[in-house]
Amino acid sequence: MEINFHLPGLRQNYPLNMLLLGLMERKPEYFREGIRIASFYGEFPMSLWNGGRPSGQDQCDGAYIREVVRNINSKGIAVRYTWTNMLLNEEDLKDPYCNFCMKVADNGMNEVMIFSPILEKYIRENYPSYKLNSSTCKRIRDIDQVNQELEKDYYMVVLDYNFNSKFEELEKIQDKARCEILVNTGCNPDCPRRGKHYENIAKNQRIMLKNRNMPPDRQIPLEPWYCRYGDDSDFHEIQSFRTYIKADELWEKYVSMGFKNFKVEGRTADLFWLLETYCYYLVKPEYQGQARILLLDNLVANRVIMLNRLKPKKWIPEE
């Protein structure tokens, strides 16, 4: 059975993602059986329609966007835009940058993660070649509602992470092959502020876009955010959460139930954290050390990671 992984990053993580693909081609024996990278998800900063995670501030030029889409698609992998901003209005649909991104990838191969009904309607009418996925940002916590969502015209439905360890509930899903499971969320189970966090990201994204055209003394302050339920979670701590899916469990439990789509969180993650996560889920345990070193060496060779070199000194004898 083919197992699809959906990995984060069209900008910040793009170099690591492409190096990972290269390693999979050169060293297929390193990787777990049956895995396939099905999509890279995210946005090109700064995209007004983006949601779920804050977008960076280094807005990309058109040539870069075209190159990234072309390179990813040439590997048989979909670009999946995370257009899940929940606070969009009709005027926002005219955003030239987001529409440019859509036109560049409008080739029948790519996808959109959707939340807003008005944006969904707009995309269905103007970009019908895109596959639309129902976002986990909708926070659907009832299995009957999940099944209703699967009856709609969505390519895939991303489940709320709180279902992860509830196997009796997961068994009730009628079309498991079209569900996607988030395997490594950093949020505590049943986080009461997850929805508010999405709203905060949407508000601040709009503020950051306005600030780009304002002098420093007229910048609008961002709305502050701190969440004691997840902001301080690290790579090892989240593995103790009941919602975290361990690599062996993924195959032994979830794949055997009929699920085959798994999403790795990490659009804004630290590069080393993400590399460790990729190795954990995708690479056989006996090859994780080799894979880690090869990826790190290539990140250095491609100047993604910069190493400080010691400057040579001349020895002078003491008098």
C-alpha positions in Angstrom: 0.0 0.0 0.0 1.3 3.4 -0.9 1.5 5.8 2.0 1.4 9.5 1.2 3.2 12.2 3.2 2.5 15.9 3.0 5.4 18.0 4.0 5.6 21.7 5.0 7.2 24.5 3.1 7.3 26.3 -0.2 9.8 29.0 1.0 11.6 28.5 4.4 11.8 24.7 4.1 12.0 24.5 0.3 15.8 23.8 0.2 15.6 21.0 2.7 12.6 19.5 0.9 14.4 19.4 -2.4 17.5 17.8 -0.8 15.3 15.2 0.8 13.9 14.3 -2.6 17.4 14.0 -4.0 18.4 11.7 -1.1 15.3 9.5 -1.8 16.4 9.2 -5.4 20.0 8.4 -4.6 19.5 6.2 -1.5 16.0 4.6 -1.8 17.2 1.8 0.5 17.3 4.3 3.4 13.6 5.0 3.4 10.6 3.1 4.8 8.7 0.9 2.3 5.8 2.3 0.3 6.2 6.0 1.3 5.6 8.7 -1.2 5.8 12.5 -0.9 2.5 13.6 -2.2 2.6 17.4 -1.7 4.5 20.3 -0.2 2.1 22.6 1.5 2.3 26.2 2.5 2.5 29.7 0.9 4.8 32.2 -0.6 5.3 35.0 1.9 3.4 37.2 2.4 0.1 35.8 1.1 -3.1 37.4 2.5 -5.1 34.2 2.0 -2.6 32.2 4.0 -3.7 30.7 7.4 -2.9 28.2 10.1 0.7 29.5 10.6 2.2 33.0 10.3 3.7 33.8 6.9 7.2 35.2 6.7 7.9 38.8 5.6 10.2 38.1 2.6 7.6 38.3 -0.2 8.9 36.4 -3.2 9.2 37.6 -6.7 7.4 36.1 -9.7 10.5 34.3 -11.1 11.1 32.5 -7.8 7.5 31.4 -7.5 7.5 30.0 -11.0 10.7 28.2 -10.4 9.6 26.6 -7.1 6.2 25.4 -8.6 8.0 24.0 -11.7 10.7 22.2 -9.7 8.2 20.6 -7.3 5.7 19.6 -10.0 8.6 18.1 -12.1 9.1 15.6 -9.3 5.4 14.5 -9.6 4.6 16.3 -6.3 1.7 18.7 -5.8 2.0 22.2 -4.5 -0.7 22.7 -1.9 -1.5 26.3 -1.0 -2.7 26.8 2.6 -5.4 29.3 1.9 -7.1 29.0 5.3 -7.4 32.6 6.5 -10.7 32.6 8.2 -11.2 36.4 8.2 -11.3 37.1 4.4 -13.9 39.4 2.8 -15.0 39.9 -0.8 -12.5 42.6 -1.4 -9.6 40.3 -0.4 -10.5 37.9 -3.3 -8.9 40.5 -5.7 -5.5 40.2 -4.0 -3.0 40.4 -6.9 -0.2 38.4 -5.2 -2.4 35.4 -4.2 -4.1 35.4 -7.6 -0.6 35.4 -9.3 0.4 32.4 -7.2 -2.8 30.6 -8.2 -2.2 31.4 -11.9 1.4 30.1 -11.8 0.3 26.7 -10.5 -2.9 26.4 -12.5 -2.0 23.3 -14.4 -4.4 20.6 -13.0 -1.8 19.1 -10.7 -2.0 21.3 -7.6 -4.2 21.8 -4.6 -5.6 24.3 -2.1 -6.3 23.8 1.6 -9.5 25.8 2.2 -11.5 27.3 5.1 -13.4 30.4 4.0 -16.7 29.7 2.1 -16.3 32.9 0.1 -12.8 32.0 -1.0 -13.9 28.4 -1.8 -16.6 29.7 -4.1 -14.2 32.1 -5.8 -11.6 29.4 -6.4 -14.1 26.9 -7.7 -15.4 29.5 -10.2 -12.0 31.0 -11.3 -9.5 28.1 -10.8 -11.5 24.9 -11.3 -8.5 22.8 -12.0 -7.4 22.9 -8.4 -8.2 20.1 -6.0 -9.7 21.5 -2.8 -9.0 20.1 0.6 -11.1 20.8 3.7 -8.8 22.2 6.4 -8.2 21.0 9.9 -8.6 24.7 10.8 -12.4 24.1 10.7 -11.9 22.1 13.9 -14.6 19.5 13.2 -14.8 17.4 16.3 -17.8 15.2 15.5 -17.4 12.0 13.4 -20.8 12.4 11.8 -19.8 15.9 10.7 -16.5 14.5 9.3 -18.5 12.0 7.2 -20.8 14.8 6.0 -17.6 16.8 5.0 -16.4 13.7 3.1 -19.7 13.7 1.1 -18.9 17.2 -0.2 -16.7 17.8 -3.3 -13.4 17.8 -1.5 -10.3 15.9 -2.7 -9.3 15.3 1.0 -10.4 16.2 4.5 -7.8 16.9 7.1 -8.9 15.6 10.5 -8.8 17.5 13.8 -5.7 16.2 15.6 -7.8 15.3 18.7 -9.1 12.3 16.8 -5.6 10.7 16.5 -5.8 8.3 19.5 -9.6 7.8 19.4 -9.6 4.5 17.4 -13.3 3.8 18.0 -14.2 7.1 16.4 -11.7 6.7 13.6 -13.2 3.4 12.7 -16.6 5.1 12.0 -15.1 7.2 9.2 -16.6 6.1 6.0 -13.9 7.1 3.5 -10.6 6.8 5.4 -8.5 7.0 2.2 -9.6 10.6 1.7 -8.8 11.6 5.2 -5.5 13.2 6.2 -4.0 12.8 9.7 -1.7 15.3 11.3 0.9 13.2 13.0 3.0 15.6 15.1 1.1 18.6 16.2 2.8 20.8 18.8 -0.5 21.7 20.5 -1.5 20.0 23.7 -4.5 17.7 23.3 -7.8 19.6 23.4 -6.1 22.9 23.4 -8.8 25.5 24.2 -7.0 28.3 22.4 -6.3 26.7 19.0 -9.1 28.5 17.2 -8.1 31.8 18.8 -4.6 31.2 17.6 -5.8 30.9 14.0 -7.7 34.2 14.4 -4.6 35.9 15.8 -2.5 34.7 12.9 -5.1 36.0 10.4 -5.3 39.4 12.0 -1.6 39.9 12.3 -1.0 38.8 8.7 -3.2 41.6 7.5 -1.4 44.1 9.8 2.0 43.0 8.5 0.9 43.5 4.9 -0.3 47.1 5.8 3.0 47.8 7.6 5.0 47.0 4.5 3.9 50.3 3.0 4.2 52.4 6.1 7.2 54.2 7.6 8.6 52.8 10.9 6.9 55.5 13.0 3.5 54.7 11.6 3.7 50.9 11.9 0.7 49.2 13.5 1.6 47.0 16.5 0.9 43.3 16.1 -1.6 41.7 18.4 0.4 39.8 21.0 0.1 36.1 21.4 1.2 33.6 23.9 -0.3 30.1 24.7 0.8 28.1 27.6 -0.8 25.0 26.0 1.7 24.7 23.1 4.1 27.6 22.5 6.8 26.0 24.7 6.5 22.4 23.4 9.6 20.9 21.9 10.4 17.9 19.7 10.7 15.4 22.6 7.8 16.8 24.7 5.2 16.5 22.0 6.0 12.8 21.7 4.3 12.3 25.1 1.0 13.8 23.9 -1.7 11.2 23.3 -2.3 12.9 19.9 1.3 12.3 18.7 1.6 9.4 16.3 4.8 7.4 16.7 6.3 6.1 13.5 5.7 2.4 14.2 2.1 3.1 15.3 1.5 4.8 11.9 2.0 1.6 10.1 0.7 -0.8 12.7 -2.5 1.0 13.5 -3.5 3.7 11.1 -2.4 2.3 7.8 -3.9 -1.1 8.7 -7.2 0.7 9.3 -7.2 2.2 5.8 -5.6 5.6 6.3 -2.9 6.5 3.8 -2.4 10.3 4.0 -0.3 11.8 6.8 0.6 15.4 7.3 3.9 16.5 9.0 3.6 19.9 10.8 6.5 22.3 10.6 6.0 25.3 8.3 7.6 27.6 10.8 9.7 25.0 12.6 13.4 25.2 13.3 15.4 23.6 10.4 17.1 21.0 12.7 13.8 20.1 14.3 12.2 19.5 10.9 15.2 17.5 9.7 14.9 15.2 12.8 11.2 14.8 12.2 11.7 13.8 8.5 14.3 11.2 9.5 12.0 9.9 12.2 9.0 9.3 10.0 10.5 8.6 6.6 13.8 6.9 7.2 14.3 3.3 8.4 15.7 3.4 12.0 19.0 1.7 11.0 19.7 4.5 8.4 18.6 7.6 10.2 22.1 8.5 11.3 23.5 8.3 7.7 20.5 10.2 6.3 20.8 12.9 8.9 24.5 13.5 8.1 24.0 13.5 4.4 21.2 16.0 4.6 23.3 18.2 6.9 26.3 18.0 4.6 24.2 19.0 1.7 22.6 21.9 3.6 26.1 23.2 4.3 27.2 22.6 0.7 24.2 24.6 -0.6 24.9 27.3 1.9 21.5 26.9 3.7 23.5 26.3 6.8 26.5 28.6 7.2 29.5 27.4 9.2 32.0 29.9 10.7 35.5 28.9 9.6 38.4 29.6 11.9 40.8 32.2 10.5 44.4 30.9 10.3 46.9 32.5 12.6 50.7 32.7 12.5 52.6 31.3 15.5 55.0 33.8 17.0 57.5 32.5 19.4 57.4 33.9 22.9 60.3 36.1 23.9 
